[in-house]
C-alpha cells in the first residue's frame, strides 16, 4: 500500500496536517506531486539503486520527496536539519546522492553544501530559492503527475546520529518488489503491534530526519491514515493537538514526557485526551519513575520498543508487561537476544554485557565502510550484531538497558553506568535535564560528575547543587553518586532525545589529551 492506492480511494482525505498552521496535503495532492518529482528524477537519469538526499525542516513537502524516492527505487537519505554545512555536506557526499531537495528556511546552510558534494547533479529548493538551486515548485511542474511506467520500491539509507563519532550510512538491500507490493517493514509493525489502519490519526512531534518519526509517518500514510505534523515539540501544543485533531496514536521520546510532566498541573490536565489510544516511545531509555507518572496521567496506553536504525533486531513491551517488569524495554519480536562479555562470552541472567541481536543473516552494512560493519559483528558469530548498548536479561527474558558502552565510567576499577544516576536525578522537581559523565581523577582514573539543566525559574547556586547531590545520595549507592555537579543553561540534546554527551565530556577531557569521546 502507498499513497497511489489511497489517492484513488479517498483523494480528498488529508495525508498530513500541519499541527500549527492547520494546512493540509490530501492524498490526491501527495500522489500527484510525488509522481511529478519521480518523473524529474527519471529524466535526470536516476535509476533504481541510486541515491538522493533531503535536507529540510518539518515541512509538508517532506513527504512528497520521500514517496517520490520510494516509487522510483531510490535510496533516500534524510539529513539532520540542525547540522552545520560541513556536517551535512559530508553526509550528502558520503551517501553519493545525485540529487538534493532542501528549503529556503535552511538556505544559509544549504548554500554551503554546493561546494561540499561535487558529485551531486541536481539541487532543488522549496519555498524560495538561493543561488545555485532550482526552484522545486517550478521544476516539478514541468513533469506529468503520472506514475512511472515501472515503480520499483525504494527505501531509506539513514545515517546514525554521530553522537560518538562520524555518522554512518546504514545500507539495506532493496526488496526488488514494486511500490504497490512493498509498504515497508515499519507499516507492517504499526498495523500488527499497535493497530494502525486507515482510520488512525498519528501525532508526530519529533524531527522527520530521524528514523522513527519519518518511518512512522510514512508507515501511517502507507496504511491510509492521517499524520499530524508538529514543526517542533512544544508541551502545550502537543496536548492541544491530541485534543483538536482527535489523535489516536503518537510517538515520543522520554525527554518529552519529562517536560510535559513538569508543566504546572493546572496547565496539563485541562485537555481532552480521550481519543488517544496508543502512545509509543523509544529512541532513548525512559526513567522508570517518569514512565510510572505517565501511566498515572494517560492510563495504560504506553508502549515501548528498543532497536536501532539498523533494524538488526527489535524488542517490544506493552503496558501490562512493563508494569509487571518496571524498567524493561521488552522481549525480542525480531531476532534473538544475546548478552556478551568482553571476550564475547554469553552472560548469565542478571549480568550486564553488550547487547547483540541474532538474525539468520546480517541484514545491513555501513555504507562504504567494511571496518565499521565488521566492528558491529560478534567476533565468532557474524550474524550477531551490536549497536553499542549495554544491558542484561532477567530470568523471563526481558531486556533491561543499563547504558551505552561508550558512556560507561570506570572509577577505581569499578564500572558505573550513568543512566541509572540520570534516571534518579531527573525525578527531582528542579531538574529539567541531566547528563552524568566521567571526568579525570588522578587516583581513581575517572570520577562521576553530574551536569544539570535546571527548570525555568530556578537559579544555579552552590546551595541547589548541594541539594541535588544530597538527593542523589538518597536514591543511589554512594559509590555511584556524583562527586561534583556543574550547571548548563541547556544540555546539547538532539530533538530526537539523544544526548551529544561527547561534547560535554570533551570540556573535561579535552585539556588532558584523552581519546575518550
Buried (B, 14 or more C-beta within 10 A) or exposed (E): BBBBBBBEEBBEBBBBBBBBEEEBBBBBBBBBBBBBBBBBBBEBEBEBEBBBBBBBBBBBBBBBBBBBBBBBBBBBBBBBBBBEBEBBBBBBBBBBBBBBBBBBBBBEBBBEBBEBBEEBEBBBBBBEBBEEBBBBBEBBEEBEBEBBEEBBBBBBBBBBBBBBEEBBBBBBEBBEEBBBEBBBBBBBBBBEBBEBEBEBBBBBBBBBBBBBBBBBBBBBBBBBBBBBBBBEBBBEBBBBBBBBBBBBBBBBBBBBBBBBBBEEEEEBEEBEBEEBBBBBBBBBBBBBBBBBBBBEBBEEBBBBBBBBBBBBBBBBBBBEBBBEBEBBBBBBBBBBBBBBEEEBEEBEEEEBBBBBBBBEEBBBBBBEBEEBBEEBBBEEBEBBBBBBBBBBBBEEBBBBBBBBBBBBBEBEEEEBBBBBBBBBBBBBEBBBBBBBBBBBBEEBBBBBBBBBBBEEEBEBEEEBBEBBBEBBEEBBEEEBBBEEBBBBEEBBBBBBBBBBBBEBBBEBBEEEEBEBB
